[in-house]
């Protein structure tokens, strides 16, 4: 009797769940995602799957098969380019594949609307990269020798306190590896000078202004982390603490006026010293390269991968051991990296 009742209830539940439309299931998935990801990622979810909703929204989830999705994937890029009237990036199709896979995983594993994910049989073709793109990928960081050259050049050409502030922020990011938005959103209530630790929980909200900054939570839970501070990092933070402007004094990396130091200001400042490292691509002189540089430097020192991941907020070690760990070897083989050790000047 119990088995019969269980079968009857299962059958009723199955009939009920198979009547769910794609649009209804998408709404449930997007609601769940809003609690797990950042605002930007959530907005991207909606945008990327907008055309999918238009074409399949009224379909029953259980009726969407691999063949339907394969055809949709094949025409996605050309359709998007027609609508937007400009070329779509190479990663657009891969991004769509990832979003659809997550959505159908939700329908299968979380809600049991389907018995199998139809996206598992679809494989996106790898996009071929040009030699220039490969070169750019391998040249996206500064090694310790290169960073020493840059910092010495900056210290010798400082013309104002504004230059010093940018130089110190660059050095701090190199020593600790935060994303530029995390450094911009860093506040003093998350800096613990006595215990020599840094708590990274927020990032600068790009929807706010530099003169009136606001912060938001980081993209994923793995990104929230504690980072120990070395002696040089403490020197830099102490200098900023002693030179706080009155406006926005709760933020660490600010200009003399109180406005935040922006990523574009850091990028422009770095590019001024490109001639000191003529073997580097101009695209390497960016604020994000400082984060890559920190990871590479720690990998070179032999810091365990799990520790580097914890310090930078990476969910897996793939990027560390497939890119950063091999970057130096590539430059040494091509003869582009020559040690130029110079002392880094101290902050008074």
Long-range contacts (C-beta under 8 A, 24 or more apart in sequence): 17-111, 17-112, 17-113, 18-60, 18-61, 18-62, 18-113, 19-60, 20-60, 20-61, 20-62, 20-111, 20-113, 21-57, 21-58, 21-59, 21-60, 21-61, 22-52, 22-53, 22-56, 22-57, 22-58, 22-59, 22-60, 22-61, 22-64, 23-53, 23-57, 23-58, 25-61, 25-103, 25-106, 25-107, 25-111, 25-113, 26-53, 26-57, 26-103, 28-106, 28-111, 29-102, 29-103, 29-106, 29-107, 32-106, 32-110, 36-220, 37-219, 37-220, 38-216, 38-217, 38-218, 38-219, 38-220, 39-216, 40-219, 41-219, 44-95, 45-99, 48-95, 48-96, 48-99, 49-96, 49-99, 49-100, 49-103, 51-76, 51-79, 51-80, 51-83, 52-96, 52-100, 61-107, 61-113, 61-114, 62-113, 62-114, 64-118, 65-118, 66-118, 66-119, 66-121, 66-122, 68-118, 69-100, 69-118, 69-119, 69-122, 70-122, 73-97, 73-122, 73-124, 90-127, 91-127, 93-124, 94-124, 94-127, 97-122, 97-124, 135-281, 136-281, 136-283, 136-284, 137-323, 138-323, 138-326, 138-327, 138-330, 138-331, 139-280, 139-281, 139-283, 139-284, 139-327, 139-331, 140-283, 140-284, 140-288, 140-289, 140-292, 140-327, 141-284, 141-289, 141-292, 141-293, 141-295, 141-296, 141-324, 141-327, 142-174, 142-277, 142-280, 142-284, 142-289, 142-290, 142-293, 143-293, 143-296, 143-297, 143-300, 143-328, 143-331, 143-337, 144-297, 144-300, 145-337, 145-338, 145-339, 145-340, 145-341, 146-277, 146-280, 146-337, 146-340, 147-174, 147-293, 148-340, 148-341, 148-342, 148-343, 148-344, 149-276, 149-277, 149-340, 149-342, 150-270, 150-273, 150-276, 150-277, 151-344, 151-345, 152-342, 152-343, 152-344, 152-345, 153-273, 153-276, 154-269, 154-273, 155-344, 155-345, 161-243, 161-256, 162-255, 162-256, 163-269, 165-240, 165-253, 165-254, 165-255, 165-256, 165-261, 166-261, 166-265, 166-266, 166-269, 167-269, 168-236, 168-239, 168-240, 168-347, 169-253, 169-261, 169-266, 170-266, 170-269, 170-270, 170-290, 171-232, 171-236, 171-344, 172-233, 172-236, 172-237, 172-253, 173-287, 173-290, 173-291, 173-294, 174-290, 174-293, 174-294, 174-297, 175-230, 175-232, 175-233, 175-236, 175-294, 176-227, 176-229, 176-233, 176-294, 176-311, 177-227, 177-290, 177-291, 177-293, 177-294, 177-295, 177-298, 177-311, 177-312, 178-227, 178-291, 178-312, 179-203, 179-288, 179-291, 180-263, 180-266, 180-287, 180-288, 180-290, 180-291, 181-206, 181-263, 182-218, 183-252, 183-253, 184-213, 184-251, 184-253, 184-260, 184-261, 184-262, 184-263, 185-213, 185-215, 185-216, 185-251, 186-251, 186-252, 186-253, 187-215, 187-250, 187-251, 187-252, 188-241, 188-249, 188-250, 188-251, 188-252, 189-250, 191-237, 191-252, 193-234, 193-237, 193-238, 193-241, 196-228, 196-229, 196-234, 197-226, 197-227, 197-228, 197-229, 198-226, 198-227, 198-228, 198-229, 198-233, 199-225, 199-226, 199-227, 200-224, 200-225, 200-226, 200-227, 200-313, 204-260, 210-259, 210-260, 210-262, 211-247, 211-248, 211-257, 211-258, 211-259, 212-248, 213-248, 213-251, 213-260, 218-313, 220-313, 220-315, 222-313, 222-314, 222-315, 223-313, 224-313, 225-310, 225-311, 225-312, 225-313, 227-311, 232-344, 235-346, 235-347, 236-347, 239-347, 263-287, 279-336, 279-337, 292-324, 295-319, 295-320, 295-324, 296-324, 296-325, 296-327, 296-328, 299-324, 299-325, 300-328
